[in-house]
Amino acid sequence: MSQAGVDLDTSLGYLLKEASSALRAAMEEVLRPLGMNVTKYSCLELLAQRPGLSNSDLARGAFVTRQSMNVLLQSLEREGLVTRPAEAPVGKVLPTRLTPRGRRSLDKATVAVRSVELRMLAGLTEAEQATALRLLRSMTRALHAGDGA
């Protein structure tokens, strides 16, 4: 007995995953010469926009496990890109902050990542870009609402 599968040519979910994979590969390509990858870039960008985030918050924002984020943060500390206090000022959270060196590294990476985003959006008008943003946000909200988030 055969089951009807998903029509990959018309599946929005499959196309989103394909776009996500293509975006990640393009970002990895431009970040590699800078000694960076998407996860490292995401962590630095999150810290630039939200200084003092905890390991757990950073892991959620970069879509990795807490354990993976902890390993990354230790590496970023050794490289002098971030700083964390030896002891938590309150509770157990060790707030992480970018160092000036981390900011410079992020600035270079941001230029590279922005070039990928511009390439991705080159065929869209401003109105189409705004529509895409609205639709993606709506899809994300619907999925989060379904999982109790």
Backbone as a ProteinNet text record, in pm:
[ID]
protein_1_A
[PRIMARY]
MSQAGVDLDTSLGYLLKEASSALRAAMEEVLRPLGMNVTKYSCLELLAQRPGLSNSDLARGAFVTRQSMNVLLQSLEREGLVTRPAEAPVGKVLPTRLTPRGRRSLDKATVAVRSVELRMLAGLTEAEQATALRLLRSMTRALHAGDGA
[TERTIARY]
85.9	0	91	64.7	147.7	71	146.7	87.2	124	33.2	63.6	163.8	275	376.7	353.2	445.4	441.4	492.1	421.7	467.1	574.8	699.3	810.8	811.1	751.2	746.2	651.2	555.6	458.2	455.1	542.5	544.5	617.2	544.8	603.6	707.2	677.8	772.3	904.3	896.7	1019	1096.1	1026	1091.7	1157.9	1091.7	1152.3	1280.1	1277.2	1396.3	1507.8	1472.2	1571.4	1632.5	1548.2	1597.9	1687.3	1646.8	1726.2	1863	1865.3	1992.4	2081.2	2021.7	2099.2	2153.9	2072.7	2116.1	2231.1	2216.8	2323	2453.2	2444.9	2565.2	2632.4	2553.4	2610.1	2674	2610.3	2666.4	2796.1	2797	2918.4	3033.3	3002.8	3105	3170.7	3091.7	3149.9	3210.6	3165.6	3218.6	3349.2	3365.8	3483.6	3615.4	3633.8	3760.6	3785.1	3680.6	3692.5	3713.9	3730.2	3749.3	3622.5	3509.8	3382.4	3288.4	3183.7	3074.4	2942.7	2832.8	2702	2669.8	2701.2	2669.6	2750.3	2877.5	2963.1	2913.6	2882.6	2830.1	2699.4	2609.8	2479.7	2497.5	2589.3	2616.4	2666.6	2763.3	2817.5	2710.5	2628.7	2522.3	2420.2	2382.1	2288.7	2345.9	2474.4	2536.9	2548.7	2567.4	2575	2439.3	2333.2	2199.2	2137.3	2181	2125.1	2237.6	2319.6	2432.9	2388	2469.8	2442.3	2353.7	2323.9	2239.3	2307	2225.7	2276.2	2309.2	2379.2	2409.8	2281	2179.5	2052.6	1986.5	1984.9	1925.1	2001.4	2133.8	2215.9	2191.9	2182.3	2158.3	2024.9	1921.1	1790.3	1797.8	1863.9	1872.2	1955.4	2053.5	2140.4	2096	1988.9	1932.2	2029.7	2096.6	2186.7	2155.1	2214.8	2194	2272.9	2234.4	2308.7	2452.4	2469.7	2603.2	2690.9	2635	2710.1	2743.9	2649.2	2674.1	2781.9	2781.7	2883	3022.8	3036.6	3165.3	3205.2	3109.1	3137.3	3179.2	3109	3143.1	3282.5	3319	3454.3	3558	3530.4	3620.5	3627.2	3511.9	3508.2	3582.1	3573.6	3648.2	3798.8	3841.6	3985.1	4036.6	3951.8	3989.6	3982.9	3929	3918.2	3803	3702.2	3588.4	3473.8	3465.3	3361.4	3424.1	3350.9	3393.5	3272.9	3303	3200	3262	3183	3237.9	3271.3	3367.1	3405.1	3291.2	3215.8	3102.4	2978.7	2865.2	2738.7	2705.9	2676.7	2639.7	2508.5	2417.1	2288.1	2253	2212.5	2173.2	2287.7	2255.7	2355.9	2398.4	2334.3	2357.1	2488	2571.5	2695.5	2670.3	2638.7	2608.7	2732.1	2713.7	2823.2	2816.7	2933.3	2941	3050.6	3027.3	3129.9	3245.4	3364.9	3481.4	3498.3	3582.2	3608	3657.5	3740	3787.4	3670.6	3578.4	3459.3	3373.7	3360.8	3283.3	3345.8	3478.8	3546.7	3527.6	3537.6	3517.9	3374.9	3279.8	3139.3	3114.5	3173.2	3152.2	3193	3306.3	3351.3	3254.6	3211.8	3120.4	2985.2	2939.7	2810.3	2810.2	2918.9	2930.1	2917	2986.3	2982.1	2841.5	2778.2	2644.3	2542.3	2556.4	2463.4	2473.4	2593.9	2609.8	2531.7	2527.1	2449.7	2300.7	2256.3	2114.4	2074.1	2159.2	2129.1	2120.2	2208.8	2205	2074.6	2033.6	1911.2	1787.6	1788.9	1672.1	1676.4	1782.2	1804	1687.3	1618.8	1510	1374.8	1370.4	1243.2	1233.3	1113.1	1089.2	1079.7	1081.6	1064.9	931.5	827.3	695.7	696.6	761.8	769.9	851	956.8	1035.8	951.3	874.6	787.8	682.7	626.8	528.3	591.9	712.2	781.8	806.2	850.7	872.2	743.1	636.5	507.3	461.9	473.8	430.1	515.6	645.6	733.1	706.9	686.6	654.1	522.8	424.4	294.8	306.6	383.5	403.5	474.5	574.1	649.7	560.3	480.4	386.8	289.6	237.3	141	205.4	328.3	395.6	426.3	467.8	495.1	367	258.4	130.9	86.6	121.9	83.2	165.9	285.7	369.6	370.5	282.5	272.2	376.4	452.4	556.5	500.5
-117	0	123.9	216.6	337.5	454.9	543.1	663.6	780.9	874.9	996.4	1077.1	1113.2	1192.1	1339.8	1415.3	1559.6	1592.9	1677.3	1722.5	1828.2	1788.8	1877	2003.8	1997.1	2116.1	2223	2183.2	2280	2289.1	2215.3	2217.5	2341.4	2428.1	2549.5	2516	2415.4	2374.1	2326.5	2245.9	2196.9	2313.3	2404.9	2520.4	2609.4	2628	2705.3	2638.1	2506.5	2433.8	2445.1	2436	2449.9	2590.4	2692.8	2830.9	2848.9	2791.5	2800.5	2735.4	2620.6	2550.8	2630	2687	2766.6	2892.5	2956.1	3075.6	3041.5	2934.5	2895.6	2865.7	2793.2	2759.6	2886	2980.4	3106.3	3187.2	3188	3260.1	3193.9	3061.5	2989.7	3022.9	3030.6	3058.8	3195	3296.9	3431.1	3449.6	3370.4	3383.1	3304.9	3195.5	3109.6	3186.4	3274.8	3349	3441.1	3470.8	3556.2	3473.8	3342.2	3254.9	3237.1	3242.4	3239.1	3141.3	3102.1	3024.9	3089.9	3034.9	3096.7	3100.2	2995	2992.3	3096.8	3106.2	3206.5	3347.1	3370.2	3500.6	3531.3	3433.6	3454.6	3491.3	3422.9	3450.6	3594.1	3634.6	3770.6	3875.3	3848.5	3942.9	3956	3843.9	3848.4	3930.5	3911.3	3985.6	4134.3	4169	4309.9	4377.1	4304.6	4362.3	4348.5	4247.6	4222.4	4186	4283.1	4254.4	4188.5	4095.9	4033.9	3912	3860.6	3741.2	3622.9	3534.7	3413.2	3309	3204.4	3091.8	3035.7	3015.9	2959.5	3049.7	3179.7	3273.9	3273.4	3270.5	3267	3138.2	3026.2	2897.8	2900.6	2951.4	2961	3050.9	3165	3260.4	3212.8	3125.9	3074.8	2935.8	2883.8	2754.4	2638.7	2639.7	2530.3	2488.6	2378.4	2333.4	2422.1	2418.3	2493.5	2443.3	2312.1	2255	2307.4	2310.7	2362.6	2509.7	2584.5	2726.9	2745.7	2663.9	2675.7	2652.9	2552.8	2525.8	2645.4	2700	2815.8	2935.7	2961.9	3076.4	3062.6	2942.9	2921	2953.8	2912.2	2941	3091.4	3157.9	3302.5	3378.4	3328	3390.1	3376.6	3257.1	3234.1	3323.6	3348	3433.3	3581.9	3614.6	3754.2	3828.7	3754.1	3817.6	3849	3774.9	3799.1	3791.4	3843.3	3834.3	3792.6	3711.6	3670.1	3681.6	3720.7	3729.3	3589.5	3582.5	3454.4	3399.9	3492.3	3452.4	3528.1	3463.7	3526.1	3641	3760.2	3872.7	3847.1	3773.8	3740.2	3598.7	3514.8	3377.9	3299.8	3222.2	3137.6	3190.3	3294.3	3343.1	3420.1	3380	3452.4	3537.1	3665.1	3748.3	3766.5	3748	3756.2	3888.2	3947.9	4075.4	4068.4	4141.5	4153.4	4239.1	4204.2	4288.9	4380.2	4481.1	4563.7	4478.6	4379.3	4289.1	4210.8	4166.6	4096.3	4184.8	4311.9	4408.4	4425.6	4436.9	4452.5	4328.3	4212.8	4087.6	4078.8	4115.8	4114.8	4212.8	4330.8	4431.2	4376.9	4307.9	4248.5	4139.6	4057.1	3948.3	4001.1	4108.6	4166.7	4215.1	4275.3	4319.5	4198.8	4089.9	3969.8	3909.2	3898.5	3839.4	3928.2	4056.7	4149.5	4134.3	4108.7	4089.7	3967.7	3863.2	3743.4	3776.9	3850.1	3885.7	3973.5	4066.6	4152.2	4070.4	3972.7	3883.7	3804.5	3756.6	3678.3	3761.4	3888.5	3974.7	4054.6	4039.3	4123.2	4120.9	4009.5	4000.4	4043.9	4093.9	4133.3	4284.7	4335.7	4477.7	4499.4	4624.8	4654.8	4602.9	4616.1	4567.1	4415.1	4345.5	4199.1	4157	4231.5	4201.8	4219.6	4326.8	4352.3	4242.1	4198.4	4090.2	3960.8	3930.4	3809.1	3811.3	3924.1	3936.6	3910.8	3973.9	3958.6	3812.7	3747.3	3609	3513.6	3532.6	3445.9	3463.5	3586.7	3610.2	3542.6	3551.3	3490.4	3337.9	3276.9	3131.5	3089.3	3166.2	3135	3144.6	3250.7	3265.7	3148.3	3107.2	2997.1	2868.3	2842.9	2720.3	2727.9	2842.9	2857.3	2844.7	2896.1	2886.4	2740.2	2660.9	2519.8	2434.5	2480	2398.3	2449.7	2541.6	2592.3	2696.2	2743.5	2843.4	2981.3
0	0	0	-90	-95.4	-36.6	26.4	83.2	-5.8	-15.5	-89.8	-8.3	-71.2	-2.8	-23.2	25.2	9.2	-130.8	-200.9	-332.5	-309.6	-329.1	-298.4	-382.8	-501.5	-587.5	-534	-451.4	-401.4	-249.4	-181	-35.4	15.1	81.3	137.3	245.1	325.6	428.6	369	263.1	197.9	136.6	72.9	11.3	116.9	232	340.7	389.9	403.1	448	343.7	216.9	110	111.9	130.1	137.5	260.3	372.7	495.1	476.2	413.9	389.5	294.7	189.8	94.1	160.7	245.9	317.6	411.6	485.4	579.2	505.1	394.7	317.3	264.8	215.1	163.6	275.5	393.3	507.3	554	562.4	602.8	507.2	378.7	277.8	298.1	329.8	347.9	486.5	583.7	718.9	738.4	664.3	681.2	670.7	570.6	562.7	682.8	757.9	875.9	1003.3	985.9	1101.4	1182.8	1114.7	1184.4	1115.5	1186.5	1127.7	1169.5	1121.2	1147.2	1296.6	1368.8	1512.1	1588.3	1557.7	1622.9	1590	1463.1	1421.9	1496.1	1499.9	1566.3	1712.4	1778.7	1920	1937.8	1856.3	1867.5	1835.9	1734.2	1697.2	1809.8	1869.3	1982.2	2097	2126.1	2236	2205.7	2079.3	2041.4	2060.6	2028.5	2036.9	2175.5	2250.9	2383.8	2481.1	2519.4	2608.7	2738.8	2786.6	2915	2909.8	2789.8	2781.7	2850.2	2902.1	2965.9	2859.2	2901.7	2813.9	2753.7	2835.7	2788.1	2684.5	2710.9	2616.2	2484	2492.1	2370.9	2292.6	2362.7	2296	2221.3	2286.3	2220.5	2097.5	2111.8	2001.6	1884.5	1911	1804.8	1757.9	1816.2	1777	1799.7	1915.2	1952.4	2095.5	2139.2	2276.9	2372.5	2499.8	2602.2	2611.3	2597.6	2604.7	2490.5	2368.9	2253.9	2273.5	2328.3	2350.8	2456.5	2559.2	2662.7	2604.5	2519	2452.7	2366.5	2291.3	2206.3	2290.5	2399.7	2484.6	2544.8	2584	2635.6	2527.6	2405.3	2293.2	2265.6	2266.5	2242.1	2352	2474.8	2585.4	2563.4	2525.6	2500.9	2387.8	2288.3	2174.4	2209.1	2325.5	2366.2	2301	2252.4	2184.7	2279.8	2390.2	2490.5	2628.7	2723.8	2863.2	2947	3049.4	3145.9	3284.3	3383.2	3519.4	3571.8	3661.8	3722.5	3808.6	3870.2	3952.8	3908.2	3920.8	3882.5	3976.3	3923.7	4009.4	4083.1	4018.3	4078.4	4034.1	4124.5	4088.1	4028.4	3922.8	3859.1	3722.3	3673.4	3537.5	3528.3	3431.7	3402.6	3278.4	3295.4	3178.2	3090.2	2961.1	2864.6	2790.7	2766.9	2694.6	2589.1	2481.1	2376.7	2427	2386.2	2411.3	2289	2296.3	2177.7	2059.8	2089	1982.9	1923.1	2008.1	1961.8	1873.4	1910.7	1831.6	1693	1686.9	1556.9	1469.9	1530.7	1458.2	1405.7	1489.6	1448.7	1335.4	1341.7	1236.7	1099.7	1092.9	965.6	920.1	1012.8	979.3	933.7	995	958.9	814.3	771.3	631.3	538.8	572.6	489.7	486.3	602.2	609.7	538.9	555.1	486.6	335.3	283	138.2	90.5	172.8	138.5	138.2	239	246.8	128.9	92.5	-22.7	-151.3	-165.2	-282.8	-284.1	-169.1	-157.4	-194.8	-156.7	-177.3	-307.4	-384.8	-503.6	-602.5	-615	-711.5	-658.4	-535.6	-474.7	-461	-483.5	-458.8	-308	-265.6	-123	-71.4	-152.1	-111	-96.7	-187.3	-177.9	-55.8	-25.1	94	220.1	224.5	340.1	353.2	241.3	242.7	291.3	243.1	285.8	436.4	488.7	633.3	710.5	665.6	733.3	730.7	616.1	603	687.4	685.3	764.6	913.7	956.6	1098.8	1135.6	1047.6	1072.8	1082	992.3	995.2	1123.7	1163	1284.1	1406.8	1414.1	1527.2	1533	1417.8	1414.6	1465.2	1426.4	1472.2	1621.5	1670.3	1814	1895.2	1843.8	1914.9	1925.7	1825.4	1825.9	1919.3	1956.9	2045.4	2189.3	2219	2356	2391.4	2292.7	2319.7	2334.4
[MASK]
+++++++++++++++++++++++++++++++++++++++++++++++++++++++++++++++++++++++++++++++++++++++++++++++++++++++++++++++++++++++++++++++++++++++++++++++++++++

